[in-house]
Structure formats: C-alpha cells, structure tokens
Amino acid sequence: METPTKLIGSDDPINPSSTVVMSKHLISNFLEHMRFPILLAFMALELLLFLQRWDPVFHLIPLSCFLVVFMLGPVFVWKAAGHVYLVDFSCLKPPDFCRVPFASFLEHASMIGIFDKESIDFMAKILASSGQSEETYLPPALHYIPLRTDYEESIKEVQMVLFPVVDDLLKRTGISPLDIDILIVNCSGFCPVPSLSSIVVNKYGMRCDIKTFNISGMGCSAGALGIDLARNLLQVHKNSNAVVLSTEILSTGWYSGHERAKLLLNCLFRMGSSAALLTNRKRAYRQSKYRLVCSFRTQKASDDRAYSSAIREEDSNGKLGVTLKRDLLQVAGEILRTNVTVLGSRMLPFSEKFRHGVSIAWMKYFDKLAEIYVPNFKTVIQHFCLPTSGRPVIREITKGLKLGKLDMEAALMTLHRFGNQSSSSLWYELSYMEAKERVKKGDTVWLLGMGSGPKCTSIILECLRPITGESSRGPWVSSIHRYPIVAD
C-alpha cells in the first residue's frame, strides 16, 4: 500500500523553465478569453453555409472545429496553468499556562511599573470592548516581572509557536521534511539572524536545495499573502511541495509607553501560529482538502494617508510601538473595495456584474444619491474567513459585503477564543468551520487578509472532499462545543 509520503514526495523530474510556463499561461489565458468570440464566429459561418445552400457535409467543418476548441481547450488550460492543492493545515493551541485573563493582564501591567493609572484604565476599557474572552494567550516572556523582551526569549517563543505546528502538519500529511521543496515563513515584527526559515530548516534537517522565503512587515495580511506567494512559486516549479508558516512574535512587539494609539496592540494581539502544506502534484488530489481557485492582492501604500494609518514608530520618549490611527477603518474600507471589485469581476456570475454595472451608471448619470448595488458574493462563495482585527472591523466588513450573522461567526468566535493572532487568524477561522463540519465537498471558502501597508489579499479555496473528525483535534478540540457564543 502506497504511503502518504510517496503520494506527494519529492521523486519527480526537474522543474521546467519559467519562460515555458509563462508562454503556456499566455496561450491558456488567450484561449479562455477567446472561446466566446470563436463560438460566435462558428455560428456565423454555419448561418452563411445555410444561406448559400452548400452541401450539408460542409456544415461538419465548423461544428468539428467548435468541438475541438471547447472540448480540448479546458484540458489545455488545465495543463498549462496546473492546479495547486491545499493538502492540510495545522493551528497551534497554546499551553494553558500561557492563558491571560483580563484581571491577570491588568494586575501584571500595573505591577511591572511602566504604566500609569490612565494607561491601565485605558487598556481595561479596550479589553472589555474588544470581543475577546478570558482564555486568550500571551507568550511566557510577557508573564515575567520585569518583562523578558530580549532576543533570547524571542527565539524561545519562535521555537514554541513554530515547531509544534510543523510537527502536527507532518503528522497529518505523512510527509517527511525532506519532501518539502519550498518553505515560506511570515512574521512581521521579528527578523532574527539566521532567519526564521533557517531556524526551521536547521531544526528539521531539510534539504540543501530547499527554496526558503521570509516575509516581514506585512501585518495581518501575511498569512494569505504567503499562500499567494506559494501558489505563484508552484506555478513555476513543477511537482513541488510548499509549506507556509504564519505567526507573530509578541515579546518583541510589546509597547511600554503611554500613547494610547500604541497601547491598543498590547490589548488585542495574542499568541498563535499556523502551518499549511500546498502542492501541485496531481497525485495529491484525493488526499488534499482544498484546491486553490484563485488569489488576488491589492495595496494602497502609494497614498500617504493610507501608508501612515498603521505604522511602527517611536513615541516622544523613544519607546517603539505600532500606531493605529483613527482613519484606519476608512482606509481598510477603501483597500477592501478595490480588492473586492477586481475579485468580483473574476468570480461573480454575469447577472451580478450586470446589476452592479447598471447601478454605477445610474448613480453617475441620473441620480448622484443612489446607492451602488453590492454584488451578492454568496452566489459563488459559501464560507467567509474575515480579518479578526476587532469586533467593529468584522461587523463593518460584514455589512459592506452584505453578509449575514452566520458568515461572520467564525471570525467573531476566533476573536473571542484566541484574540487577534495576526497572520494566522484566518486558519483558526477555517479550523472552526471544519470543527463544526460546515464545509462540504464543492463549497468555496474566501480567506480575506488585510494588513499594514495597507494591503489586502483574497484567497479562494474549493473543498475537494468531505471534512469530518476535526472537532477531535486541532485548536478547538476542548472548546468547540461551547460555540457559538452570543455577544452584544
């Protein structure tokens, strides 16, 4: 019996050149866009032959050409572009000794002697309205008095959050570290030397020709962005496996000053990490959970106001922290609108595109106060993983996309149970839906990542097989029965 390791192992021929792959993409895209005009041309030719009363045998020529283009065209497109599969993923459940109830957090903050009463009161107010529960986690370095935010403790945190999810992913998929061809690690605030990817390669003894990448400074969008990068690499490197690790090292990001705009991150960001295995091997189809349908990225860093809406900088006393400005929600709405517009043009049915286009034209030429029709994404997408930046953000995105309460449940419950885990939060949401057994074969899932820059990344997944038994493993194993929790 063939083992999972052989199913997606690394025993296939060398990769093709990027030039060949690019030419195939150009041809496949041309065919995909020209199929409808070709159909019209064939119909016109059939009509001409009929009017000229030619021999009936001549009618078979355009019909045969039509069948060749429409039957072999999709096969050629599939071979040219190739499929990328998400085999499985893993999320960290932090150890119980890292749990930080609100009372413990505030007592600890007052005992370390760096915050005044106004700062403590402000953080208490933020915690109470954040949508988090009393069960979120902070790394051990932030449990000490005084805090241990030095380099050595940060490395220990890296090992604590990354190694367990890699171990679990290898166990789930049955592959060996030697089968991994591409490794992508994202962490915004901590960039050690050697790099995070080198730390993982050294720990697991990976191959010397493995392609490694480090993503930093990308904020909460980095989890989805890492998947987009892996997808692009797998379109070039044939018969390869890619692992994407997402986390945030909190011990280096703690702000010890008094500016309220920087204190927010102390209250909202919590411990977490994820690991995902992607592959372009055809034999992985039956083992994989999902197929990547498409990915799309937009950003607004060229706009000064947007660029400065979330920025890491020093305060007046030289204390480093991330400033979140008041217009962040508006900036997020603008970048989301751009991303959704392009994504909708690719995925939505013609009826939804038509209604959206007509509403824009009506507002522009007839009624300036008319509302633009928001396309119904639920016609093509069944599940939504939204940014867990905070309860107000989740609700605003839900409102803007005309989604329902069930659609934002995974995001709200992930925020409640684990807090904002930055780039790995989307995977906790997907894990929540799997634990609830809501994702069915054929369903599509939208992973929406938004982060500093600002930038927005959309990942669309299609479920390939029934997903069951996830409630007995993963981060929700001891708490899924308590959710959903009704919040104000």
C-alpha positions as CSV (number, residue, x, y, z in Angstrom):
1,M,0.0,0.0,0.0
2,E,1.4,3.4,-1.0
3,T,2.1,5.7,1.9
4,P,1.2,9.4,2.0
5,T,4.9,10.3,1.7
6,K,5.1,8.7,-1.7
7,L,1.8,10.4,-2.7
8,I,3.3,13.9,-2.6
9,G,7.0,13.0,-2.3
10,S,9.9,14.7,-4.0
11,D,10.9,12.0,-6.5
12,D,9.8,13.7,-9.7
13,P,11.8,15.2,-12.6
14,I,13.4,18.6,-12.5
15,N,11.3,21.8,-12.9
16,P,10.6,23.4,-16.3
17,S,11.9,26.9,-17.0
18,S,9.8,29.9,-16.1
19,T,9.8,31.0,-19.8
20,V,8.0,27.9,-20.9
21,V,5.5,28.2,-18.1
22,M,4.9,31.9,-18.9
23,S,4.2,31.1,-22.6
24,K,1.7,28.4,-21.6
25,H,-0.1,30.8,-19.3
26,L,-0.3,33.4,-22.1
27,I,-1.8,30.8,-24.5
28,S,-4.2,29.4,-22.0
29,N,-5.4,32.9,-21.0
30,F,-5.9,33.8,-24.7
31,L,-8.0,30.6,-25.3
32,E,-10.1,31.2,-22.2
33,H,-11.0,34.8,-23.3
34,M,-11.5,33.9,-26.9
35,R,-13.8,31.0,-26.6
36,F,-17.0,33.1,-26.7
37,P,-15.9,35.1,-29.8
38,I,-14.9,31.9,-31.5
39,L,-18.4,30.4,-30.8
40,L,-20.0,33.5,-32.4
41,A,-17.7,33.1,-35.5
42,F,-18.6,29.4,-35.9
43,M,-22.3,30.2,-35.6
44,A,-22.0,33.0,-38.3
45,L,-20.2,30.5,-40.6
46,E,-22.9,27.9,-40.1
47,L,-25.5,30.5,-41.0
48,L,-23.6,31.6,-44.1
49,L,-23.3,28.0,-45.3
50,F,-27.0,27.5,-44.7
51,L,-27.9,30.6,-46.7
52,Q,-25.6,29.7,-49.6
53,R,-27.2,26.2,-49.6
54,W,-23.9,24.4,-49.7
55,D,-23.6,20.6,-49.5
56,P,-24.6,19.5,-45.9
57,V,-21.2,17.8,-45.5
58,F,-19.6,21.3,-45.3
59,H,-21.6,22.0,-42.1
60,L,-19.5,19.5,-40.3
61,I,-16.3,21.6,-40.7
62,P,-17.3,24.5,-38.3
63,L,-19.0,22.0,-36.0
64,S,-15.9,19.9,-35.7
65,C,-13.7,22.9,-35.1
66,F,-16.1,24.1,-32.4
67,L,-16.0,20.8,-30.6
68,V,-12.2,20.7,-30.7
69,V,-11.8,24.2,-29.2
70,F,-14.4,23.7,-26.5
71,M,-13.5,20.2,-25.5
72,L,-9.7,20.3,-25.7
73,G,-9.4,24.0,-24.7
74,P,-10.2,23.4,-21.0
75,V,-7.8,20.4,-21.0
76,F,-5.0,22.6,-22.4
77,V,-5.8,25.4,-19.9
78,W,-5.6,22.8,-17.0
79,K,-2.2,21.5,-18.2
80,A,-0.9,25.0,-18.8
81,A,-1.9,26.6,-15.5
82,G,-2.0,23.5,-13.3
83,H,-3.8,23.0,-10.1
84,V,-2.5,23.9,-6.6
85,Y,-3.9,22.0,-3.7
86,L,-4.0,22.7,0.0
87,V,-3.3,19.3,1.4
88,D,-3.9,20.2,5.1
89,F,-3.1,22.8,7.7
90,S,-2.4,22.9,11.4
91,C,-3.0,25.6,14.1
92,L,-1.3,26.0,17.5
93,K,-3.3,25.5,20.7
94,P,-1.1,27.4,23.2
95,P,-0.4,25.7,26.5
96,D,-2.8,26.5,29.4
97,F,-0.1,28.1,31.5
98,C,0.1,30.9,28.9
99,R,-3.6,31.9,29.4
100,V,-4.1,35.5,30.4
101,P,-7.5,36.5,32.0
102,F,-8.3,40.2,32.0
103,A,-7.7,40.6,35.7
104,S,-4.3,38.9,35.5
105,F,-3.3,41.1,32.5
106,L,-4.2,44.3,34.2
107,E,-2.7,43.3,37.6
108,H,0.5,42.3,35.8
109,A,0.6,45.5,33.8
110,S,0.3,47.6,37.0
111,M,3.0,45.5,38.8
112,I,5.7,45.9,36.2
113,G,5.8,49.6,36.9
114,I,5.9,51.1,33.4
115,F,2.3,52.2,33.0
116,D,0.5,55.0,34.8
117,K,-3.1,54.7,36.1
118,E,-4.6,56.4,32.9
119,S,-2.9,53.8,30.7
120,I,-4.1,50.9,32.9
121,D,-7.7,52.2,32.8
122,F,-7.5,52.7,29.0
123,M,-6.3,49.1,28.5
124,A,-9.1,47.8,30.8
125,K,-11.6,49.7,28.6
126,I,-10.2,48.2,25.4
127,L,-10.2,44.7,26.8
128,A,-13.8,45.0,27.9
129,S,-14.9,46.1,24.4
130,S,-12.5,44.0,22.3
131,G,-14.7,40.9,21.9
132,Q,-12.1,38.7,23.5
133,S,-12.7,36.2,26.2
134,E,-10.8,35.4,29.4
135,E,-9.0,32.5,27.6
136,T,-6.5,34.2,25.2
137,Y,-2.8,33.6,25.5
138,L,0.5,35.5,25.7
139,P,4.0,34.0,25.5
140,P,5.9,33.2,28.7
141,A,8.3,36.2,28.1
142,L,5.4,38.6,28.9
143,H,4.4,36.7,32.1
144,Y,7.6,37.7,34.0
145,I,8.2,40.7,36.2
146,P,10.0,42.5,34.8
147,L,9.2,41.6,31.2
148,R,11.7,39.5,29.3
149,T,11.7,41.0,25.8
150,D,15.3,40.2,24.9
151,Y,16.5,38.4,21.8
152,E,17.0,35.0,23.6
153,E,13.4,35.0,24.8
154,S,12.1,35.8,21.4
155,I,14.0,32.9,19.9
156,K,12.4,30.6,22.6
157,E,9.0,32.0,21.5
158,V,9.8,31.2,17.9
159,Q,10.5,27.6,18.8
160,M,7.4,27.4,21.0
161,V,5.0,28.6,18.3
162,L,6.5,27.2,15.1
163,F,7.9,23.7,15.9
164,P,4.6,22.3,17.3
165,V,2.5,23.3,14.2
166,V,5.2,21.9,11.8
167,D,5.3,18.6,13.8
168,D,1.5,18.4,13.6
169,L,1.4,19.2,9.9
170,L,4.0,16.5,9.1
171,K,1.9,14.0,11.2
172,R,-1.3,15.0,9.5
173,T,0.0,14.7,5.9
174,G,2.5,11.9,6.4
175,I,5.3,13.7,4.5
176,S,8.9,13.9,5.6
177,P,10.8,17.2,6.0
178,L,12.9,16.1,3.1
179,D,9.8,16.2,0.8
180,I,9.4,19.9,1.3
181,D,10.7,21.9,-1.7
182,I,9.6,25.4,-0.7
183,L,9.4,27.0,2.8
184,I,7.7,30.3,3.4
185,V,7.7,31.9,6.9
186,N,6.0,35.1,7.7
187,C,6.4,37.2,10.9
188,S,6.0,41.0,10.8
189,G,8.0,42.2,13.8
190,F,10.8,39.8,14.5
191,C,13.6,39.3,11.9
192,P,16.5,37.3,13.5
193,V,19.8,36.3,12.0
194,P,19.9,33.5,11.0
195,S,16.3,33.9,9.6
196,L,13.2,32.2,10.8
197,S,13.2,29.9,7.8
198,S,16.8,28.9,8.5
199,I,15.8,28.1,12.1
200,V,13.1,25.7,10.8
201,V,15.4,24.2,8.2
202,N,18.1,23.6,10.9
203,K,15.6,22.0,13.3
204,Y,14.2,19.5,10.8
205,G,17.3,18.9,8.7
206,M,15.7,19.9,5.4
207,R,17.4,19.6,2.0
208,C,20.2,21.9,0.9
209,D,18.3,22.9,-2.2
210,I,15.1,23.9,-0.5
211,K,13.8,27.3,-1.6
212,T,13.2,29.5,1.6
213,F,11.5,32.8,1.9
214,N,10.9,35.2,4.8
215,I,8.0,37.7,4.8
216,S,8.2,40.6,7.3
217,G,6.4,43.8,7.9
218,M,3.2,42.7,6.1
219,G,1.0,42.6,9.2
220,C,-2.2,40.6,9.4
221,S,-2.4,40.0,5.7
222,A,0.8,38.0,5.6
223,G,-1.0,34.6,6.1
224,A,-3.0,35.0,2.9
225,L,-0.1,36.7,1.2
226,G,2.1,33.7,2.0
227,I,-0.4,31.4,0.3
228,D,-0.4,33.7,-2.8
229,L,3.4,33.5,-2.9
230,A,3.4,29.8,-2.6
231,R,0.8,29.5,-5.4
232,N,2.9,31.6,-7.7
233,L,6.0,29.6,-7.0
234,L,4.2,26.3,-7.5
235,Q,3.0,27.6,-10.9
236,V,6.7,27.8,-11.9
237,H,8.3,24.8,-10.0
238,K,6.6,21.6,-11.1
239,N,6.0,18.6,-8.8
240,S,6.8,20.5,-5.6
241,N,5.5,20.8,-2.1
242,A,5.4,24.2,-0.3
243,V,4.9,24.8,3.5
244,V,3.7,28.2,4.7
245,L,4.2,29.1,8.3
246,S,2.4,32.1,9.8
247,T,2.9,33.7,13.3
248,E,3.7,36.8,15.2
249,I,6.4,37.1,17.9
250,L,4.8,39.2,20.6
251,S,7.6,39.5,23.1
252,T,9.4,42.0,20.7
253,G,6.2,44.0,19.9
254,W,5.2,44.9,23.5
255,Y,4.8,48.7,23.9
256,S,5.9,50.1,27.3
257,G,4.9,53.7,26.8
258,H,1.8,55.8,27.4
259,E,0.5,56.8,24.0
260,R,-3.0,55.3,23.6
261,A,-2.7,54.7,19.9
262,K,0.2,52.4,20.6
263,L,-1.3,50.7,23.6
264,L,-4.0,49.1,21.5
265,L,-1.8,46.3,20.3
266,N,-0.9,45.2,23.8
267,C,-4.6,44.5,24.4
268,L,-5.6,43.0,21.0
269,F,-2.7,40.8,19.7
270,R,-2.4,37.3,21.2
271,M,-0.3,34.1,20.7
272,G,-0.9,31.8,17.8
273,S,0.6,30.2,14.7
274,S,-0.3,28.0,11.7
275,A,1.3,25.7,9.1
276,A,-0.1,24.8,5.7
277,L,1.0,22.3,3.1
278,L,0.4,23.1,-0.6
279,T,1.4,21.1,-3.6
280,N,0.9,21.0,-7.4
281,R,1.3,17.2,-7.6
282,K,-1.6,15.6,-9.4
283,R,-1.5,12.5,-7.2
284,A,-2.3,14.7,-4.2
285,Y,-5.8,15.4,-5.5
286,R,-7.5,12.7,-3.4
287,Q,-5.6,13.4,-0.2
288,S,-6.0,17.2,-0.3
289,K,-8.7,19.1,1.5
290,Y,-8.9,22.1,-0.9
291,R,-8.0,23.4,-4.3
292,L,-6.8,27.0,-4.7
293,V,-9.2,28.5,-7.2
294,C,-7.6,31.9,-7.3
295,S,-5.7,34.6,-5.3
296,F,-5.6,38.3,-5.7
297,R,-3.6,41.1,-4.0
298,T,-4.1,44.9,-3.8
299,Q,-2.4,47.6,-1.9
300,K,-2.6,51.4,-1.2
301,A,0.9,52.2,0.0
302,S,1.3,55.0,-2.6
303,D,-1.3,57.0,-0.6
304,D,0.4,58.9,2.3
305,R,-2.7,58.8,4.5
306,A,-3.2,55.1,4.0
307,Y,0.5,54.4,4.4
308,S,0.6,56.1,7.8
309,S,-2.7,54.6,9.2
310,A,-0.8,51.8,10.9
311,I,2.9,52.4,11.3
312,R,5.7,51.3,13.7
313,E,7.5,54.3,15.2
314,E,9.0,55.7,18.4
315,D,7.0,57.9,20.8
316,S,8.3,61.1,22.3
317,N,10.3,59.1,24.9
318,G,11.9,56.8,22.3
319,K,9.6,53.8,23.1
320,L,8.9,51.8,20.0
321,G,5.3,50.8,19.2
322,V,2.7,50.5,16.4
323,T,0.5,53.5,16.0
324,L,-3.1,52.8,14.9
325,K,-4.7,56.0,13.6
326,R,-8.4,56.9,13.7
327,D,-8.9,56.7,9.9
328,L,-7.7,53.1,9.8
329,L,-11.2,51.8,9.3
330,Q,-11.8,54.2,6.4
331,V,-8.5,53.2,4.8
332,A,-9.4,49.5,5.3
333,G,-12.7,50.1,3.6
334,E,-11.0,51.7,0.6
335,I,-8.5,49.0,0.0
336,L,-11.1,46.3,0.5
337,R,-13.4,47.9,-2.0
338,T,-10.6,47.8,-4.6
339,N,-9.8,44.1,-3.9
340,V,-13.5,43.1,-3.9
341,T,-14.2,44.9,-7.2
342,V,-11.4,43.0,-9.1
343,L,-12.2,39.7,-7.4
344,G,-15.9,40.1,-8.3
345,S,-15.1,40.7,-11.9
346,R,-13.3,37.3,-12.0
347,M,-15.8,35.2,-10.0
348,L,-19.3,36.6,-10.0
349,P,-22.0,35.5,-12.4
350,F,-22.9,37.8,-15.3
351,S,-26.2,38.8,-13.6
352,E,-24.5,40.2,-10.5
353,K,-21.9,42.0,-12.6
354,F,-24.7,43.5,-14.8
355,R,-26.7,44.8,-11.8
356,H,-23.5,46.3,-10.3
357,G,-22.6,48.0,-13.5
358,V,-26.1,49.4,-14.1
359,S,-26.2,50.8,-10.5
360,I,-22.9,52.6,-11.1
361,A,-24.1,54.1,-14.4
362,W,-27.4,55.2,-12.8
363,M,-25.6,56.9,-10.0
364,K,-23.1,58.6,-12.3
365,Y,-25.6,59.9,-14.9
366,F,-29.0,60.1,-13.3
367,D,-29.1,60.1,-9.5
368,K,-25.9,61.1,-7.6
369,L,-27.5,60.0,-4.3
370,A,-28.4,56.5,-5.5
371,E,-26.7,53.5,-3.7
372,I,-24.4,51.3,-5.7
373,Y,-25.6,47.7,-5.8
374,V,-23.3,45.5,-3.8
375,P,-22.9,42.1,-5.6
376,N,-24.1,39.0,-3.8
377,F,-20.9,37.0,-3.2
378,K,-22.9,34.3,-1.6
379,T,-23.9,33.2,-5.1
380,V,-20.4,31.7,-5.6
381,I,-18.9,31.6,-2.1
382,Q,-20.4,29.7,0.9
383,H,-17.9,30.4,3.7
384,F,-16.0,33.5,4.7
385,C,-12.9,33.9,6.8
386,L,-12.6,37.6,7.7
387,P,-9.9,39.7,9.4
388,T,-10.1,39.4,13.2
389,S,-8.7,43.0,13.7
390,G,-11.6,43.7,16.2
391,R,-15.3,43.3,16.6
392,P,-16.1,46.7,14.9
393,V,-13.9,45.8,11.9
394,I,-15.6,42.4,11.5
395,R,-19.0,43.9,11.6
396,E,-18.2,46.7,9.1
397,I,-16.8,44.2,6.6
398,T,-19.8,42.0,7.0
399,K,-22.1,45.0,6.5
400,G,-20.1,46.2,3.5
401,L,-20.3,42.8,1.8
402,K,-24.0,42.3,2.7
403,L,-23.3,39.2,4.6
404,G,-25.3,37.6,7.4
405,K,-24.6,36.8,11.0
406,L,-23.6,33.2,10.2
407,D,-21.0,34.5,7.7
408,M,-19.1,36.5,10.4
409,E,-19.5,33.8,13.1
410,A,-16.1,32.1,12.5
411,A,-14.3,35.5,12.8
412,L,-16.1,36.6,15.9
413,M,-15.7,33.3,17.7
414,T,-12.0,33.1,16.8
415,L,-11.5,36.7,18.1
416,H,-13.4,35.6,21.3
417,R,-11.5,32.4,21.9
418,F,-8.0,33.3,20.7
419,G,-7.9,37.1,20.2
420,N,-6.2,38.7,17.2
421,Q,-3.4,36.3,16.1
422,S,-2.3,38.4,13.2
423,S,-1.4,36.4,10.1
424,S,-2.5,33.0,11.5
425,S,-6.1,34.1,12.5
426,L,-7.7,33.1,9.1
427,W,-6.6,29.5,9.7
428,Y,-8.2,29.4,13.1
429,E,-11.4,30.5,11.4
430,L,-11.2,27.8,8.8
431,S,-10.4,25.3,11.5
432,Y,-13.6,26.5,13.4
433,M,-15.8,25.8,10.4
434,E,-14.2,22.4,9.9
435,A,-14.7,21.5,13.5
436,K,-18.4,22.5,13.1
437,E,-18.5,20.3,9.9
438,R,-19.9,23.1,7.9
439,V,-17.5,22.9,4.9
440,K,-18.9,20.4,2.4
441,K,-17.5,19.0,-0.8
442,G,-17.8,21.5,-3.6
443,D,-18.1,24.5,-1.2
444,T,-15.9,27.6,-1.8
445,V,-14.2,29.4,1.0
446,W,-12.9,33.0,0.9
447,L,-9.9,33.9,3.1
448,L,-9.6,37.7,3.3
449,G,-6.4,39.0,4.7
450,M,-5.9,42.7,5.5
451,G,-2.8,44.3,7.0
452,S,-0.5,47.2,7.3
453,G,0.8,48.9,4.2
454,P,-2.1,48.8,3.7
455,K,-2.7,45.7,1.7
456,C,-5.5,43.2,1.1
457,T,-5.2,39.6,-0.1
458,S,-8.0,37.3,-1.2
459,I,-7.6,33.5,-1.4
460,I,-10.5,31.4,-2.8
461,L,-10.5,27.7,-1.9
462,E,-12.7,24.9,-3.2
463,C,-13.4,21.9,-0.9
464,L,-12.5,18.6,-2.6
465,R,-13.7,16.1,-0.1
466,P,-15.9,15.7,3.0
467,I,-14.2,17.0,6.0
468,T,-15.1,15.2,9.3
469,G,-13.5,14.5,12.6
470,E,-11.8,17.8,13.0
471,S,-13.6,18.5,16.3
472,S,-11.5,15.9,17.9
473,R,-8.2,17.5,17.1
474,G,-6.8,21.0,16.4
475,P,-7.1,24.2,18.5
476,W,-10.8,23.9,19.1
477,V,-10.8,20.4,20.5
478,S,-11.7,21.4,24.0
479,S,-13.9,24.3,23.3
480,I,-15.9,23.9,20.1
481,H,-18.9,22.6,21.9
482,R,-19.3,26.0,23.7
483,Y,-19.5,27.9,20.5
484,P,-21.1,30.0,19.0
485,I,-21.4,32.4,22.0
486,V,-24.0,35.2,21.6
487,A,-22.2,38.5,22.1
488,D,-23.6,42.0,22.4
